[in-house]
Amino acid sequence: MTIGSVLAASAAINSQKTAIALRQETISYHELDQSVTILAQWFVQQGYQRGDRIALLWPNSIELIMLFLACFRAGLIAVPVNVRLKTNEVAYVLEHSRAVLSFVHPELASVAEQASRGCISIARMHTIPVISDEDVDAIALPIVSDDDPALIIYTSGTTSRRKGVAHSHRSLMENVRQTYKAAPDSLQTILSMTQMAFISSMCAGLLLAVATGATLVLMEAFDAPLALDLIERFRCTYSFGLPVMIQCLIEEQTRRPRDVSSLQTFLAGGDSVPTSTQEQFRALFGIALREALGMTEIGAAIVNPEKLIRPGSLGKPLEDVHARLVGADAKDVGDGVIGELLLRSPSMFTGYWDDPAATAEAVTDGWLRTGDLCRRDSEGYYWFEGRKKEIIVRGGSNISPQEVEEAIYAHPAVLEVGVVGAPDGIYGERLIAFVSLRSGAAALEQELKDHAGRRLADHKVPGSIVFLERLPKGPTGTIQRRALKGSYRAAR
């Protein structure tokens, strides 16, 4: 089914139920469906045609949800633009996608104006048009098929230039179907704490809510106190987030506890979650974190089973996801052996927008090369061992930065850790750990080294520990190890 037809079906069943809630603002499924139809007709009336790209530089809001769904219903391709991007980054997205229209929040008008100077043909709107159904009553909407493109999400570009990950209606709804099976009994009220420019917020948030008739509780931007207030107020049952968000939630819930007893499922992805953090979360929230692995190209793929959670693991592949681990020779490796993770699923993206070479490099015989290194145990659980480009080679031994970070995270004074490799004339690379401490906490470099040494082999203990007030993070909120490595080199 197309996204537009899923919304119509859900609105017919859940007509007066709250579809979206944002602070004091709400909209019912009937109102949402009606508004989306009128806005989609307006797109057609203005001459926009199937396949046209519509850029959305707009923070999380009910208006943004309406824009997304109207694009889908009119056969247009929505291009969300992360509101944290700088002018040159926004310009790249607009130019590469060849967007014909951009909706820009008034507070971001100056950024958009500078960014679109090289896009002569693009039009900009700073408000959502006010349209009555009489204005567009005679406008027929195009017939949209499951395989029509619906969405282009641009990757963060931390290891290469940004790529536009293109999804069809079919691939998006396949991801929703898979995510639903990971938590079918806890989808009454979904809290979405991340921007709609990410595949998680689109599929595990908005579209999952629409498909199940759940209420989606939105946040304009992540704020730990507000998130906990919303869980308490709306009795949220399901949410998802990044490790850095989880740490902030733990800190805030420790400082001022809220009633979070309604929460039944919390999925964690984007990077490894230290086991110490998972233990704290369970103690404060009364449920276990369920680690998962997902990518913009495929959505959620590997998730810890609800009743068979194995802390520290990524979990098992979802029902229609096939996974393999291959060595440097591209041959499958057995259980217990580290290899690159390859995935195949009906939810796979249709390709990188206007970049067939990058698509061919990423997908081989229908298998997506993730660049993640994992091992599989005898029961089919996958364990993250690092990323191919981040593995540290010291004295011929491969060291996962996540393993070292996990050991340092166990120290009670540590808030965040990022471990990278630096050139070493004898051993090839040495380990450098960047650490930020909890507010009011203290720790010495040697203290943290000794702490790590009690948990790691000697060759895995960092040679240097650099204390920072905060660690650099990318648009998704994950710690940028490449930026840490670059800053270390610049300081030498």
NORCOR-V159005 format. One record per helix or strand of 2 or more residues. SS is the DSSP state (H for helix, E for strand). FROM is the first residue (numbers start at 1). TO is the last residue. If there is no record, write none. Layout:
SS_FROM_TO / SS_FROM_TO
//
This chain:
H_3_13 / E_18_22 / E_25_28 / H_29_45 / E_53_57 / H_62_73 / E_77_80 / H_87_97 / E_101_104 / H_106_118 / E_123_125 / E_149_154 / E_164_168 / H_169_182 / E_189_192 / H_199_212 / E_215_218 / H_224_234 / E_238_241 / H_243_255 / E_265_268 / H_275_285 / E_290_295 / E_299_303 / E_315_317 / E_322_326 / E_339_344 / E_351_352 / H_356_362 / E_363_364 / E_367_376 / E_382_387 / E_392_394 / E_397_399 / H_401_409 / E_414_424 / E_428_437 / H_445_453 / H_458_460 / E_464_467 / H_481_491
//
